[in-house]
Amino acid sequence: MKQHCAVVVVGGGPAGSICARGLARLGLSVVLIERMAASRERWGEVCGPGVHRALARSSLELPIGLGRPIRHFLSSWGHAELDLRDFQFWQAGQGLSVPRPALDDWLLAETARAGVTVLNGCRPVRCEARNGGWWLEIRGGDRTVELQAAFIVEATGRNARSLVQSDAARLYVDRLVCLSIMTERHPSLEDAAIVEACAEGWWYAAPTPDGRQVAALFTDADLVTNRAHTDLMLSALHGTNHVRQFVTLQRDAVLRTSNARTSVRNILWRDKWLAIGDAAWFLDPLSGTGIERAIDDGNSAAPAIADALAGDCEALRRHALGRAKEFQEAIATQQRFYASERRWRNEDFWLRRASARTEES
């Protein structure tokens, strides 16, 4: 089967779906390729009130019941005391613990409703520059599709290599990893999330929409290499003042390890190609704004791509420069926040953040 479109978007997360939907609403023919036939299992993700405002900029509103309200944020950072902040007062709205599979599936459905052709359970296996655009071979199950597109958007996340730019590398700012477990919910975290700094890094715990809670230790990968991860988590949990009151960790707990390194692509755009969302840059989850940033990037990328296809040669450059500036500002804010924690300034994790440098991979 052969198809033609103006834009192909690879990746069906928030950035890819919002961008594809925005392009379709601007009158362009769009195909979105999502390799997962159904969203994979992911634990709940907490986002701030800004997500509602970001969706409103796309004329979208979260369905009632999608997620669990987070009204309070507890923090022990820079001092041993536990601060309590009310989201409604602090950020003019409430936070939300959302099930990522349900969020991603809802956004894909809204994208298809806007007129985007969604190829679910498919992936591009070949891509070549042809006729001033792109030719892709896409496979999924027993289906093969040949697609001719004028423009490619990569929204494939932070771990995937570029489909078309062989010299696109990632520049890493840190070595952060996340060790996480799912536990029974503590009554005090019914509608609250907590963050607490510790010698090894920092802890995070929050309720999930299914009635449990996720607890995670963020530390550097090399600091856990020679230790059993569960032993490290138990030791770090014992060293907290507050999180240990809310989290019960058993040695036989199912533990997940995931990459959480702050990173940016050395190339954000080139000719008729653009990277968006985490594929462009990923920020330390301490910010808590990942979903919001992805939605905003999709929102701003769509008109830039449309303008570029209409002949505005500077549209993509302006967009990419804006994103690079946002990354630099986010890094500066992140460094200031880490610098405010001085209790463990001689520990490796904190020493590194006092003298951060960028590595390429």
LUMLO-568945 format. One record per residue (C-alpha): residue number from 1; residue in three letters; x, y, z. Coordinates in Angstrom, 2 decimals, padded with zeros to 5 digits, m for minus. Each point is the difference from the previous one (the first is absolute). Layout:
<sites>
{site NUM,"ALA",{X,Y,Z}};
...
</sites>
This chain:
<sites>
{site 1,"MET",{000.00,000.00,000.00}};
{site 2,"LYS",{001.31,003.46,m000.89}};
{site 3,"GLN",{m001.04,003.22,001.69}};
{site 4,"HIS",{000.90,003.67,m000.33}};
{site 5,"CYS",{m000.22,002.69,002.65}};
{site 6,"ALA",{001.44,003.39,000.84}};
{site 7,"VAL",{001.42,m001.03,003.38}};
{site 8,"VAL",{000.79,m003.29,001.68}};
{site 9,"VAL",{000.34,000.05,003.79}};
{site 10,"VAL",{001.91,m002.90,001.54}};
{site 11,"GLY",{m001.03,m000.57,003.61}};
{site 12,"GLY",{m003.40,000.16,001.68}};
{site 13,"GLY",{000.80,001.48,003.41}};
{site 14,"PRO",{m001.35,003.41,001.06}};
{site 15,"ALA",{002.41,002.03,m002.17}};
{site 16,"GLY",{m000.60,m002.07,m003.14}};
{site 17,"SER",{m003.78,m000.18,000.40}};
{site 18,"ILE",{m000.42,003.71,000.73}};
{site 19,"CYS",{002.26,000.98,m002.90}};
{site 20,"ALA",{m001.79,m002.33,m002.45}};
{site 21,"ARG",{m003.40,001.25,001.16}};
{site 22,"GLY",{001.10,003.61,m000.33}};
{site 23,"LEU",{001.28,m000.56,m003.54}};
{site 24,"ALA",{m003.28,m001.65,m001.03}};
{site 25,"ARG",{m001.98,002.91,001.46}};
{site 26,"LEU",{002.15,002.28,m002.19}};
{site 27,"GLY",{m001.18,m001.91,m003.06}};
{site 28,"LEU",{003.00,m002.28,m000.64}};
{site 29,"SER",{m000.17,m003.70,m000.73}};
{site 30,"VAL",{001.75,m001.85,002.82}};
{site 31,"VAL",{000.91,m003.61,000.78}};
{site 32,"LEU",{001.03,m000.93,003.53}};
{site 33,"ILE",{001.98,m003.22,000.58}};
{site 34,"GLU",{m000.18,m001.57,003.46}};
{site 35,"ARG",{001.82,m003.29,000.50}};
{site 36,"MET",{m002.02,m001.12,003.03}};
{site 37,"ALA",{m003.34,m001.53,m001.02}};
{site 38,"ALA",{m001.14,000.76,003.55}};
{site 39,"SER",{001.78,002.19,002.50}};
{site 40,"ARG",{002.48,m001.99,002.06}};
{site 41,"GLU",{m000.36,m000.23,003.73}};
{site 42,"ARG",{001.30,003.11,001.73}};
{site 43,"TRP",{m000.52,001.13,003.55}};
{site 44,"GLY",{m001.89,003.17,000.79}};
{site 45,"GLU",{001.67,003.32,m000.72}};
{site 46,"VAL",{m000.60,003.16,001.98}};
{site 47,"CYS",{m000.35,003.26,m001.87}};
{site 48,"GLY",{m000.68,003.52,001.18}};
{site 49,"PRO",{m002.92,002.31,m000.77}};
{site 50,"GLY",{001.85,001.23,m003.11}};
{site 51,"VAL",{m001.10,m003.11,m001.91}};
{site 52,"HIS",{m003.61,001.20,000.01}};
{site 53,"ARG",{001.06,003.37,m001.40}};
{site 54,"ALA",{002.26,m001.63,m002.61}};
{site 55,"LEU",{m002.87,m002.19,m001.21}};
{site 56,"ALA",{m002.32,003.01,m000.10}};
{site 57,"ARG",{002.40,001.60,m002.46}};
{site 58,"SER",{m000.83,m002.95,m002.28}};
{site 59,"SER",{m003.73,000.38,000.69}};
{site 60,"LEU",{000.04,m003.21,002.03}};
{site 61,"GLU",{m001.22,m000.83,003.48}};
{site 62,"LEU",{000.86,m003.11,001.96}};
{site 63,"PRO",{m002.95,m002.39,000.31}};
{site 64,"ILE",{m001.59,m000.15,003.42}};
{site 65,"GLY",{001.42,m002.92,001.92}};
{site 66,"LEU",{003.27,m000.21,m001.91}};
{site 67,"GLY",{002.43,000.25,002.87}};
{site 68,"ARG",{m000.07,000.65,003.73}};
{site 69,"PRO",{000.17,003.52,001.48}};
{site 70,"ILE",{003.19,001.02,001.83}};
{site 71,"ARG",{m000.84,002.90,002.30}};
{site 72,"HIS",{003.13,000.20,002.14}};
{site 73,"PHE",{003.74,m000.10,m000.56}};
{site 74,"LEU",{002.33,m000.94,002.86}};
{site 75,"SER",{003.67,000.91,m000.21}};
{site 76,"SER",{003.12,m000.42,002.15}};
{site 77,"TRP",{002.71,001.71,m002.02}};
{site 78,"GLY",{002.79,002.15,001.35}};
{site 79,"HIS",{m001.09,m000.69,003.58}};
{site 80,"ALA",{m001.28,m002.87,002.12}};
{site 81,"GLU",{m003.49,001.44,000.51}};
{site 82,"LEU",{m002.93,m001.05,m002.19}};
{site 83,"ASP",{m001.69,002.81,m001.92}};
{site 84,"LEU",{m003.63,m000.29,m001.04}};
{site 85,"ARG",{m001.22,001.88,m003.03}};
{site 86,"ASP",{m003.51,000.07,m001.37}};
{site 87,"PHE",{000.01,m000.32,m003.81}};
{site 88,"GLN",{m003.12,002.16,m000.25}};
{site 89,"PHE",{001.71,002.89,001.81}};
{site 90,"TRP",{003.51,m000.60,m001.38}};
{site 91,"GLN",{m000.71,m000.53,m003.69}};
{site 92,"ALA",{m003.63,001.09,m000.43}};
{site 93,"GLY",{m001.35,m003.49,m000.55}};
{site 94,"GLN",{000.34,m003.56,001.19}};
{site 95,"GLY",{002.48,m002.62,m001.08}};
{site 96,"LEU",{m000.93,m003.36,m001.42}};
{site 97,"SER",{001.25,m003.56,000.17}};
{site 98,"VAL",{m000.72,m001.38,m003.45}};
{site 99,"PRO",{000.26,m003.53,m001.43}};
{site 100,"ARG",{002.31,000.56,m002.97}};
{site 101,"PRO",{m001.48,m002.78,m002.17}};
{site 102,"ALA",{m003.49,001.50,000.36}};
{site 103,"LEU",{001.31,003.54,m000.65}};
{site 104,"ASP",{001.93,m001.08,m003.10}};
{site 105,"ASP",{m002.95,m002.00,m001.36}};
{site 106,"TRP",{m002.39,002.93,000.52}};
{site 107,"LEU",{002.35,002.38,m001.80}};
{site 108,"LEU",{000.39,m002.44,m002.91}};
{site 109,"ALA",{m003.78,m000.29,m000.26}};
{site 110,"GLU",{m000.33,003.81,m000.07}};
{site 111,"THR",{002.72,000.11,m002.65}};
{site 112,"ALA",{m001.84,m002.48,m002.20}};
{site 113,"ARG",{m003.24,001.95,000.55}};
{site 114,"ALA",{001.73,003.09,m001.40}};
{site 115,"GLY",{000.67,m001.83,m003.27}};
{site 116,"VAL",{003.45,m001.47,000.56}};
{site 117,"THR",{000.63,m003.47,m001.41}};
{site 118,"VAL",{001.32,m001.99,002.97}};
{site 119,"LEU",{002.02,m003.13,m000.81}};
{site 120,"ASN",{m000.05,m001.81,003.33}};
{site 121,"GLY",{002.25,m002.96,000.68}};
{site 122,"CYS",{002.35,001.05,m002.82}};
{site 123,"ARG",{003.58,001.17,m000.30}};
{site 124,"PRO",{002.14,001.44,m002.81}};
{site 125,"VAL",{002.65,m002.49,m001.13}};
{site 126,"ARG",{001.49,002.09,m002.84}};
{site 127,"CYS",{000.16,003.69,m000.73}};
{site 128,"GLU",{001.60,001.78,m002.96}};
{site 129,"ALA",{000.11,003.54,m001.37}};
{site 130,"ARG",{m001.89,m000.03,m003.34}};
{site 131,"ASN",{m001.50,002.61,m002.31}};
{site 132,"GLY",{000.63,002.87,002.36}};
{site 133,"GLY",{m001.71,m001.84,002.86}};
{site 134,"TRP",{000.08,m003.34,001.78}};
{site 135,"TRP",{m000.86,m003.58,m000.90}};
{site 136,"LEU",{m000.72,m002.42,002.83}};
{site 137,"GLU",{m000.70,m003.71,000.17}};
{site 138,"ILE",{m002.26,m000.73,002.96}};
{site 139,"ARG",{m000.79,m003.43,001.38}};
{site 140,"GLY",{m002.42,m001.26,002.59}};
{site 141,"GLY",{m000.99,m003.65,000.36}};
{site 142,"ASP",{m000.66,m001.27,m003.53}};
{site 143,"ARG",{m000.53,003.52,m001.34}};
{site 144,"THR",{002.54,002.00,m002.06}};
{site 145,"VAL",{m000.61,003.61,m000.97}};
{site 146,"GLU",{002.11,002.24,m002.27}};
{site 147,"LEU",{m000.38,003.62,000.95}};
{site 148,"GLN",{001.13,003.11,m001.86}};
{site 149,"ALA",{000.11,003.13,002.17}};
{site 150,"ALA",{001.27,003.55,m000.38}};
{site 151,"PHE",{001.03,000.27,003.66}};
{site 152,"ILE",{000.95,m002.29,002.91}};
{site 153,"VAL",{m000.54,000.71,003.69}};
{site 154,"GLU",{001.78,m002.26,002.47}};
{site 155,"ALA",{m001.75,m000.26,003.36}};
{site 156,"THR",{001.59,m003.31,000.92}};
{site 157,"GLY",{001.10,000.78,003.55}};
{site 158,"ARG",{003.39,000.44,001.58}};
{site 159,"ASN",{001.38,m003.51,m000.52}};
{site 160,"ALA",{m000.50,m000.51,m003.74}};
{site 161,"ARG",{002.57,000.91,m002.62}};
{site 162,"SER",{m001.04,002.27,m002.85}};
{site 163,"LEU",{m001.67,m001.76,m002.87}};
{site 164,"VAL",{001.51,002.28,m002.66}};
{site 165,"GLN",{002.83,002.05,001.54}};
{site 166,"SER",{002.92,m002.37,000.50}};
{site 167,"ASP",{002.16,002.72,001.60}};
{site 168,"ALA",{m002.62,000.99,002.56}};
{site 169,"ALA",{001.49,m000.83,003.40}};
{site 170,"ARG",{m001.23,000.66,003.52}};
{site 171,"LEU",{001.88,002.25,002.38}};
{site 172,"TYR",{m000.37,m001.12,003.63}};
{site 173,"VAL",{000.14,002.30,003.00}};
{site 174,"ASP",{m000.10,m002.66,002.73}};
{site 175,"ARG",{m000.17,m003.75,000.70}};
{site 176,"LEU",{m003.38,m000.07,001.72}};
{site 177,"VAL",{m001.94,m003.26,000.34}};
{site 178,"CYS",{m003.30,m000.73,001.68}};
{site 179,"LEU",{m000.51,m003.03,002.26}};
{site 180,"SER",{m003.72,m000.40,000.61}};
{site 181,"ILE",{m002.44,m002.33,001.73}};
{site 182,"MET",{m003.75,m000.25,000.33}};
{site 183,"THR",{m001.33,m000.24,003.56}};
{site 184,"GLU",{m003.23,000.17,001.95}};
{site 185,"ARG",{m001.21,003.56,000.35}};
{site 186,"HIS",{000.66,001.76,003.28}};
{site 187,"PRO",{m003.12,001.85,001.26}};
{site 188,"SER",{001.98,003.25,000.27}};
{site 189,"LEU",{000.76,m000.11,m003.74}};
{site 190,"GLU",{m003.62,m000.35,m001.05}};
{site 191,"ASP",{000.15,003.28,m001.93}};
{site 192,"ALA",{003.61,001.12,000.46}};
{site 193,"ALA",{003.47,m000.51,m001.49}};
{site 194,"ILE",{003.28,000.24,001.90}};
{site 195,"VAL",{003.60,000.80,m000.98}};
{site 196,"GLU",{002.92,m000.34,002.43}};
{site 197,"ALA",{003.72,000.44,m000.58}};
{site 198,"CYS",{002.41,m002.57,001.45}};
{site 199,"ALA",{003.73,m000.74,m000.11}};
{site 200,"GLU",{m000.38,m002.31,m003.02}};
{site 201,"GLY",{m002.25,002.33,m002.01}};
{site 202,"TRP",{m003.70,000.58,000.59}};
{site 203,"TRP",{m003.24,m001.87,000.66}};
{site 204,"TYR",{m003.41,000.44,m001.52}};
{site 205,"ALA",{m003.31,m001.65,000.93}};
{site 206,"ALA",{m003.53,000.60,m001.27}};
{site 207,"PRO",{m003.35,m001.79,m000.32}};
{site 208,"THR",{m000.84,m001.79,m003.23}};
{site 209,"PRO",{m003.45,m000.06,m001.61}};
{site 210,"ASP",{m000.44,m003.72,000.77}};
{site 211,"GLY",{m000.05,000.54,003.76}};
{site 212,"ARG",{003.67,m000.71,000.76}};
{site 213,"GLN",{003.04,002.26,000.12}};
{site 214,"VAL",{003.32,000.19,m001.79}};
{site 215,"ALA",{003.23,000.67,001.88}};
{site 216,"ALA",{003.24,000.81,m001.79}};
{site 217,"LEU",{003.62,000.73,000.83}};
{site 218,"PHE",{001.87,002.18,m002.50}};
{site 219,"THR",{003.77,m000.42,000.10}};
{site 220,"ASP",{002.94,m000.38,m002.39}};
{site 221,"ALA",{000.47,m003.23,m001.94}};
{site 222,"ASP",{003.60,m000.59,001.03}};
{site 223,"LEU",{m000.89,000.42,003.66}};
{site 224,"VAL",{m002.14,m003.14,m000.14}};
{site 225,"THR",{002.21,m002.15,m002.27}};
{site 226,"ASN",{001.64,m002.02,002.76}};
{site 227,"ARG",{m002.98,m000.26,002.33}};
{site 228,"ALA",{m003.22,m001.97,m000.07}};
{site 229,"HIS",{m002.65,002.54,m000.93}};
{site 230,"THR",{m002.41,m001.09,002.70}};
{site 231,"ASP",{002.74,000.30,002.64}};
{site 232,"LEU",{000.82,003.49,m001.22}};
{site 233,"MET",{m003.66,001.04,000.12}};
{site 234,"LEU",{m000.41,m001.42,003.51}};
{site 235,"SER",{003.10,001.83,001.21}};
{site 236,"ALA",{m001.04,003.28,m001.65}};
{site 237,"LEU",{m003.56,m000.34,001.30}};
{site 238,"HIS",{001.26,m000.52,003.55}};
{site 239,"GLY",{002.03,003.21,m000.36}};
{site 240,"THR",{m003.06,002.16,m000.73}};
{site 241,"ASN",{m001.88,001.96,002.64}};
{site 242,"HIS",{m003.42,m000.11,m001.61}};
{site 243,"VAL",{m000.38,m002.32,m003.01}};
{site 244,"ARG",{000.70,m003.04,002.16}};
{site 245,"GLN",{m003.20,000.80,001.89}};
{site 246,"PHE",{m002.03,m000.38,m003.20}};
{site 247,"VAL",{001.79,m002.84,m001.82}};
{site 248,"THR",{000.34,m003.68,000.95}};
{site 249,"LEU",{002.71,m001.74,m002.01}};
{site 250,"GLN",{000.37,m003.79,000.04}};
{site 251,"ARG",{003.12,m001.76,m001.27}};
{site 252,"ASP",{m002.09,m002.02,m002.46}};
{site 253,"ALA",{m001.70,003.09,m001.45}};
{site 254,"VAL",{m000.18,000.28,m003.80}};
{site 255,"LEU",{002.46,002.75,m000.83}};
{site 256,"ARG",{000.30,001.91,m003.26}};
{site 257,"THR",{003.07,001.83,m001.23}};
{site 258,"SER",{m000.35,002.69,m002.67}};
{site 259,"ASN",{002.18,002.65,m001.62}};
{site 260,"ALA",{m000.73,003.51,001.25}};
{site 261,"ARG",{003.01,001.89,m001.38}};
{site 262,"THR",{m000.41,003.62,m000.99}};
{site 263,"SER",{000.96,000.20,m003.67}};
{site 264,"VAL",{m000.39,001.94,m003.23}};
{site 265,"ARG",{000.51,m000.88,m003.66}};
{site 266,"ASN",{002.90,001.73,m001.70}};
{site 267,"ILE",{m002.31,000.53,m003.01}};
{site 268,"LEU",{m003.59,001.11,000.58}};
{site 269,"TRP",{m001.00,000.70,m003.59}};
{site 270,"ARG",{001.39,m000.31,m003.51}};
{site 271,"ASP",{m001.72,000.87,m003.28}};
{site 272,"LYS",{m003.24,m002.06,000.00}};
{site 273,"TRP",{000.51,m001.77,003.33}};
{site 274,"LEU",{m000.69,001.00,003.60}};
{site 275,"ALA",{000.44,m001.70,003.38}};
{site 276,"ILE",{m002.57,000.85,002.68}};
{site 277,"GLY",{m000.83,m000.97,003.56}};
{site 278,"ASP",{002.48,m002.23,001.79}};
{site 279,"ALA",{001.59,m000.80,m003.37}};
{site 280,"ALA",{001.22,003.61,000.01}};
{site 281,"TRP",{000.88,000.31,003.68}};
{site 282,"PHE",{m000.82,m001.64,003.30}};
{site 283,"LEU",{000.17,001.61,003.41}};
{site 284,"ASP",{000.67,m001.56,003.39}};
{site 285,"PRO",{m003.46,m001.07,001.32}};
{site 286,"LEU",{000.51,002.21,003.06}};
{site 287,"SER",{m001.69,002.78,m001.97}};
{site 288,"GLY",{m003.27,m001.96,m000.22}};
{site 289,"THR",{m000.89,001.70,m003.29}};
{site 290,"GLY",{000.76,m002.73,m002.56}};
{site 291,"ILE",{m003.53,m000.50,m001.37}};
{site 292,"GLU",{m000.68,003.73,m000.01}};
{site 293,"ARG",{003.20,000.70,m001.97}};
{site 294,"ALA",{m000.82,m002.75,m002.50}};
{site 295,"ILE",{m003.46,001.43,m000.65}};
{site 296,"ASP",{001.34,003.54,m000.37}};
{site 297,"ASP",{002.71,m001.19,m002.39}};
{site 298,"GLY",{m002.57,m001.75,m002.17}};
{site 299,"ASN",{m002.14,003.14,000.08}};
{site 300,"SER",{002.82,002.28,m001.13}};
{site 301,"ALA",{001.55,m002.43,m002.50}};
{site 302,"ALA",{m003.17,m000.39,m002.10}};
{site 303,"PRO",{m000.28,003.61,m001.25}};
{site 304,"ALA",{003.78,000.20,m000.50}};
{site 305,"ILE",{m000.13,m003.07,m002.27}};
{site 306,"ALA",{m003.03,001.34,m001.86}};
{site 307,"ASP",{001.76,003.34,m000.54}};
{site 308,"ALA",{003.14,m001.77,m001.22}};
{site 309,"LEU",{m001.98,m002.06,m002.52}};
{site 310,"ALA",{m001.67,003.22,m001.15}};
{site 311,"GLY",{003.41,001.53,m000.78}};
{site 312,"ASP",{001.13,001.69,003.22}};
{site 313,"CYS",{003.65,m001.07,000.04}};
{site 314,"GLU",{000.61,001.36,003.50}};
{site 315,"ALA",{m002.98,m001.60,001.76}};
{site 316,"LEU",{001.76,m003.18,001.10}};
{site 317,"ARG",{003.15,001.85,000.95}};
{site 318,"ARG",{m002.01,002.30,002.27}};
{site 319,"HIS",{m001.75,m002.96,001.59}};
{site 320,"ALA",{003.25,m001.92,000.57}};
{site 321,"LEU",{001.78,003.03,001.45}};
{site 322,"GLY",{m002.93,000.57,002.33}};
{site 323,"ARG",{000.14,m003.58,001.19}};
{site 324,"ALA",{003.77,000.18,000.53}};
{site 325,"LYS",{m000.48,003.16,002.08}};
{site 326,"GLU",{m002.69,m001.73,002.07}};
{site 327,"PHE",{002.39,m002.88,000.67}};
{site 328,"GLN",{002.75,002.36,001.15}};
{site 329,"GLU",{m002.42,001.83,002.29}};
{site 330,"ALA",{m001.29,m003.29,001.40}};
{site 331,"ILE",{003.55,m001.19,000.71}};
{site 332,"ALA",{000.81,003.25,001.80}};
{site 333,"THR",{m003.13,m000.33,002.15}};
{site 334,"GLN",{000.80,m003.64,000.73}};
{site 335,"GLN",{003.55,000.86,001.07}};
{site 336,"ARG",{m001.23,002.72,002.34}};
{site 337,"PHE",{m002.45,m002.41,001.57}};
{site 338,"TYR",{002.67,m002.66,000.57}};
{site 339,"ALA",{002.36,002.63,001.37}};
{site 340,"SER",{m002.56,000.91,002.67}};
{site 341,"GLU",{000.55,m003.42,001.62}};
{site 342,"ARG",{003.22,000.24,002.04}};
{site 343,"ARG",{m000.36,m002.75,002.63}};
{site 344,"TRP",{001.89,m002.56,m002.09}};
{site 345,"ARG",{002.21,002.30,m002.05}};
{site 346,"ASN",{003.01,m002.34,000.41}};
{site 347,"GLU",{m001.84,m003.08,m001.30}};
{site 348,"ASP",{000.71,m001.05,m003.61}};
{site 349,"PHE",{m003.57,000.56,m001.24}};
{site 350,"TRP",{m000.07,003.59,001.27}};
{site 351,"LEU",{003.61,000.83,m000.85}};
{site 352,"ARG",{m000.72,m000.82,m003.66}};
{site 353,"ARG",{m002.96,002.34,m000.13}};
{site 354,"ALA",{002.15,002.78,001.37}};
{site 355,"SER",{002.30,m000.37,m003.05}};
{site 356,"ALA",{m002.23,m001.38,m002.76}};
{site 357,"ARG",{001.45,m000.60,m003.46}};
{site 358,"THR",{m001.39,m001.46,m003.22}};
{site 359,"GLU",{000.95,m003.40,m001.45}};
{site 360,"GLU",{m000.74,m001.26,m003.51}};
{site 361,"SER",{m001.30,m003.44,m000.91}};
</sites>
